[in-house]
Amino acid sequence: MVLKPDKPNSSKLVQSLMLKDVKSPPIWFQAATSTPTIITIQAPNLFFSGLFQLVLLLKSMETPKNLDQNDVLEKKKPINSTRKSFIGKKMSCFRSSDHGYPTVEEVDVDGNVDMESASTDKHHSPTHLVVMVNGLIGSAKDWRYAAKQFLKKYPNDLIVHCSKCNSALATLDGVDVMGTRLADEVISVIQRHPNLHKISFIGHSLGGLIARYAVAKLYTQDCANESCERNGNAEKLEQSVTEVELEQKSNGKIGGLEPINFITVASPHLGSRGHRQVPMFCGIRSLERLGYHTSGVLRRTGRHVYLKDKIDGQPPLLVRMASDTEDLKFISALQSFKRRVVYANVLSDHLVGWSTSSIRRRSELPKRKNLARSGRYPHIMKEGGVDTPKHEGSIDQANSHKTKTASMEETMIRGLSKLCWERVDVSFKGSKQRYLAHNTIQVNNPWMNSDGADVIQHMVDNFFV
């Protein structure tokens, strides 16, 4: 190919467009232009010369019609199949709702989903039911990733039920209403699987409070049934069991099953009223008061969490849930579980503070600089620490001024601290997902909360089957 200008002063410009300046022209381009061709161009300015060069390069990328397509394919650089397969494996769990592990899901008429491992032995039916409860404005899908990990670890032992009865706006109906709904849902699940012998609960955020209320409903009903069977009188079904009987509740049952694990993740056990329990308010009293007065946006749930639901002179619901009442035995129900665990975010959780989620006074929280990371679980700061119950006379000096909120917090801490809890502190410091810590600790969405995978793995590895 020869480029011939029609103006002598454009020779330099044409030289820049000569074919010799085009590096390594394709073989097919040379074949298609076997005879010399003279192109006369007008090069009035640099703009048109650049445009011509762009067209020439684009033309060189096209495949001529008189050339076999196989010749072009042979010249293409081969794709690294090893790298492609590696990326495919890494991303497969995000493309599929299986999250890298296949399961069998059974859906009832109400839309509830029971998940079992696809590799479960057909001759062996799982005997342990794990109930997972979502938080505020959440859904059953929030626990899907964690459910897959449990079934992957214990394929022949577990049936995982991701609760659906309290989702979206239904989470604004109040802890008591949602707890009752969950208890009814659990009963229906147990009836569908007659081979079950054990039961565990895992709740995220508000789901931890819902689970506490539900187990009290299931536990009390179970105790009442046992009492009637012993007395042989059906009319005594509605009578409460005596305090002496309830003191032996470590052998009690939940819904007729043996209670094993009770786990909460970033749950506001002490409520969200003042005392930096909602970190996004930064401890500023005016903002905390604003949150208190606008809690009505969350309807009955907001009143419960902010301890505003005093009816007929009774304490708020969360305060009552820190002890056994005449109707519901909240502490006895929790005591029946072999293991009680609270996972708490040390920082960056803007919705639920460290103190309320770990059931500790602020003066009892460990110094952050003294917390050490685990090698196997990078975001776990304290593994398997079992705290001894606090003595009845233990009073936090910071709450000794006896404000109304501090007094209610102290009552809840004393009541819940009668039991032994495993407190697991979690920190996403240094992670790009630290500002989403409230959802990352649960791996709510594997795309956005993947850094919490080690927390879920810690939960799975320490689970009592």
Residue pairs with C-beta under 8 A, 6 or more apart in sequence:
1 19
1 33
1 36
1 37
1 39
2 36
2 37
2 38
2 39
3 14
3 17
3 18
3 19
3 38
3 39
3 41
4 14
4 38
4 39
4 40
5 11
5 13
5 14
5 40
5 41
5 43
6 40
6 41
6 42
7 43
10 43
13 43
13 46
13 49
14 41
14 43
15 21
16 49
16 53
17 41
17 49
17 52
17 53
17 56
19 25
22 56
22 57
22 60
25 60
26 60
26 75
27 71
27 75
28 63
28 64
28 67
28 71
28 72
29 60
31 67
32 64
32 66
32 67
41 52
42 48
43 49
43 52
63 69
63 72
92 100
93 99
93 100
93 446
94 446
94 447
97 144
98 148
99 144
99 145
99 148
99 149
99 446
100 148
101 117
101 148
101 149
101 151
101 152
102 118
102 119
103 115
103 116
103 117
103 118
103 147
103 148
103 151
104 115
104 116
104 117
104 118
104 120
105 113
105 114
105 115
105 116
106 113
106 114
106 116
106 192
107 113
108 114
108 188
108 192
110 164
110 165
110 188
111 164
112 161
112 163
112 164
112 165
112 185
112 188
112 189
113 140
113 161
113 162
113 164
114 159
114 160
114 161
114 189
114 192
114 193
115 147
115 148
115 151
115 159
115 160
115 161
115 162
116 126
116 151
116 158
116 159
116 160
117 151
117 152
117 154
117 155
117 156
117 158
119 155
120 126
120 155
120 156
121 156
124 156
125 193
125 195
126 156
126 157
126 158
126 159
126 193
126 195
126 196
127 157
127 195
127 196
127 197
127 198
128 154
128 157
128 158
128 159
128 196
128 197
128 198
128 199
128 200
128 260
128 465
129 158
129 159
129 161
129 186
129 189
129 190
129 193
129 196
129 198
129 199
129 200
129 257
130 147
130 150
130 158
130 159
130 160
130 161
130 199
130 200
130 201
130 202
130 261
131 161
131 163
131 182
131 186
131 189
131 199
131 200
131 201
131 202
131 211
132 140
132 143
132 146
132 147
132 160
132 161
132 162
132 163
132 202
132 203
132 204
132 207
133 143
133 163
133 166
133 182
133 201
133 202
133 203
133 204
133 207
133 208
133 210
133 211
133 214
134 140
134 142
134 143
134 162
134 163
134 166
134 167
134 171
134 204
134 207
135 142
135 171
135 203
135 204
135 205
135 206
135 207
136 171
136 172
136 205
136 206
136 298
136 301
137 168
137 169
137 171
138 167
138 168
138 171
138 204
138 205
138 206
138 207
138 444
139 164
139 167
139 168
140 162
140 163
140 164
140 167
141 162
142 204
142 442
142 444
143 162
143 202
143 204
143 442
144 162
145 443
145 446
145 453
145 456
146 202
146 442
146 443
146 456
146 459
146 460
147 160
147 162
149 456
149 457
149 460
150 158
150 160
150 460
150 463
151 158
151 160
153 460
153 461
153 463
154 463
154 465
157 465
158 465
159 193
159 196
161 186
161 189
163 182
163 185
163 207
164 185
165 178
165 181
165 182
165 184
165 185
166 173
166 178
166 181
166 182
166 207
166 210
170 178
170 181
171 178
171 206
171 301
172 298
172 299
172 300
172 301
172 302
173 299
173 300
173 301
174 299
174 300
174 301
174 303
174 304
174 317
175 206
175 209
175 210
175 213
175 301
175 304
175 305
175 317
175 318
175 321
176 213
176 304
176 317
177 300
178 210
178 213
178 301
179 209
179 210
179 211
179 212
179 213
179 214
179 216
179 217
180 213
180 214
180 217
182 210
182 211
182 213
182 214
183 213
183 214
183 217
183 218
183 221
183 255
186 199
186 214
186 218
186 255
187 218
187 255
190 196
190 199
190 255
190 256
190 257
196 257
197 257
197 258
198 257
198 258
198 259
198 260
199 254
199 255
199 257
199 258
199 259
199 260
200 259
200 260
200 261
200 262
200 263
200 337
200 463
200 464
201 211
201 214
201 215
201 261
201 262
201 263
202 211
202 261
202 263
202 264
202 265
202 459
203 209
203 210
203 211
203 212
203 263
203 264
203 265
203 267
204 264
204 265
204 266
204 267
204 441
204 442
205 265
205 266
205 267
205 268
205 351
205 352
205 438
206 267
206 268
206 301
206 305
207 264
207 267
208 264
208 265
208 267
208 268
208 269
208 342
209 267
209 268
209 269
209 304
209 305
209 318
209 321
211 262
211 264
212 264
212 321
212 330
212 333
212 334
213 321
213 328
213 330
215 254
215 259
215 262
215 333
215 334
215 337
216 321
216 328
216 329
216 330
216 333
217 328
218 254
218 255
218 333
219 249
219 252
219 253
219 254
219 329
219 332
219 333
219 336
220 240
220 241
220 327
220 328
220 329
220 333
221 255
222 252
222 253
222 254
222 255
222 256
223 241
223 245
223 246
223 252
223 329
224 237
224 238
224 239
224 240
224 241
225 237
226 241
227 236
227 239
227 241
227 245
228 234
228 236
228 237
228 239
240 326
240 327
246 324
246 329
246 332
249 329
249 332
249 333
249 335
249 336
250 335
250 336
251 336
252 259
252 332
252 333
252 335
252 336
253 259
253 336
254 333
254 336
259 336
259 337
259 338
260 337
260 338
260 339
260 464
260 465
261 337
261 338
261 339
261 341
261 463
261 464
262 334
262 337
262 339
262 340
262 341
263 340
263 341
263 342
263 343
263 459
264 341
264 342
264 343
264 357
265 343
265 441
265 442
266 343
266 344
266 345
266 349
266 351
266 352
266 357
266 437
266 438
266 441
266 442
267 342
267 352
267 357
268 277
268 305
268 352
268 353
268 356
268 357
269 318
269 342
269 356
269 357
269 359
269 412
269 416
270 277
270 318
270 355
270 356
270 359
270 409
270 412
270 413
271 277
271 305
271 306
271 307
271 316
271 318
271 356
271 408
271 409
271 412
272 278
272 291
272 305
272 306
272 352
272 356
273 288
273 292
273 305
273 306
273 307
273 308
273 405
273 408
274 285
274 288
274 292
274 405
275 355
275 362
275 405
275 406
275 409
276 283
276 353
276 355
276 362
277 352
277 353
277 355
277 356
278 288
278 291
278 350
278 351
278 352
278 353
279 347
279 349
279 350
279 351
279 352
279 353
280 350
280 351
281 287
281 288
281 291
291 306
292 306
292 308
295 302
295 303
295 305
295 306
295 308
296 302
296 303
298 305
300 309
302 308
303 309
304 316
304 317
304 318
305 318
307 316
307 318
307 319
307 405
307 408
308 316
309 316
309 317
310 316
314 320
315 408
315 411
316 408
318 412
319 408
319 411
319 412
320 330
321 330
322 330
322 331
322 411
322 412
322 413
322 414
322 415
322 416
323 330
323 331
323 415
324 330
324 331
324 332
331 415
331 416
331 418
331 419
334 340
334 416
334 419
335 419
338 464
339 422
339 464
340 419
340 420
340 421
340 422
341 421
341 422
341 423
341 424
341 459
341 462
342 357
342 358
342 359
342 421
342 422
342 423
342 424
343 357
343 424
343 426
343 441
343 455
343 459
344 354
344 357
344 358
344 423
344 424
344 425
344 426
345 352
345 354
345 357
345 426
345 427
345 428
345 437
345 438
345 441
346 354
346 368
346 371
346 381
346 425
346 426
346 427
346 429
347 354
347 368
347 427
347 429
347 434
347 437
348 428
348 429
348 434
348 435
348 437
349 357
349 437
349 438
349 441
350 435
350 437
350 438
351 438
352 438
354 360
354 365
354 425
355 361
355 362
355 365
358 365
358 423
358 425
359 413
359 416
359 417
359 421
359 423
360 413
360 423
361 396
361 398
361 399
361 409
361 413
362 396
362 398
363 396
363 397
363 398
364 396
366 382
366 425
368 427
371 381
371 382
371 425
371 427
372 381
373 379
373 380
373 381
373 427
374 380
374 381
374 383
376 454
377 383
377 454
377 455
377 457
377 458
378 454
379 426
379 427
379 428
379 431
379 451
379 452
379 454
379 455
380 424
380 425
380 426
380 454
380 455
380 458
381 425
381 426
381 427
382 423
382 424
382 425
383 424
383 458
384 422
384 424
384 462
385 422
385 423
385 424
386 420
386 421
386 422
387 417
387 420
387 421
387 422
387 423
388 420
389 417
389 418
389 419
389 420
390 413
390 414
390 417
392 414
394 414
395 410
396 410
396 413
398 406
399 406
399 407
399 409
399 410
424 458
426 437
426 441
426 455
428 434
428 437
428 440
428 441
428 451
428 452
431 440
431 451
432 451
433 440
433 448
433 449
433 450
433 451
433 452
434 440
436 448
436 449
439 445
439 448
439 449
440 448
440 449
440 451
440 452
441 452
441 455
442 449
442 452
442 456
443 449
443 450
443 452
443 453
443 455
443 456
446 453
